[in-house]
Amino acid sequence: MLQRNYVTDDGTHIVVTITDPEPAEVDWQVRLQSKGLADDFDRPIYGIDGMQAVELALNLLKTIEQVEGLKLPKG
């Protein structure tokens, strides 16, 4: 499991988690989860294998970071 803490400009603390890859019905999946955003989420991300599922989750996370203005906490 991968987990990262963020902070927004207004000081809100956000936690984002990507679970370990696991086999799905046909492909592989990870779950991309957030806590602390206005709309928390827990969504499966699918890939042809575990590596691709993680890669796609990280790409989506990059977009979320930009849209939500998430930053790593200082210190």
GIHUTA-V274278 format. One record per pair of residues at least 12 apart in sequence whose ideal C-beta (glycine too) atoms are under 6 Angstrom apart, sorted by sequence separation. I is the first residue (numbers start at 0). J is the second residue. D is the distance in whole Angstrom. If there is no record, write none. Layout:
I:J:D
I:J:D
This chain:
3:15:5
17:29:5
18:30:4
44:56:4
30:43:6
31:44:5
2:16:5
17:31:6
28:43:5
29:44:5
1:17:4
16:32:4
28:45:5
0:18:5
15:33:5
0:19:6
26:45:5
27:46:5
14:34:5
14:35:6
26:47:6
27:48:5
13:35:4
27:49:5
12:35:6
13:36:6
29:52:5
11:35:6
28:52:6
29:53:6
27:52:5
31:56:5
29:56:5
20:49:3
20:52:5
17:56:5
13:69:6
8:68:6
7:68:6
5:69:4
6:70:6
6:72:5
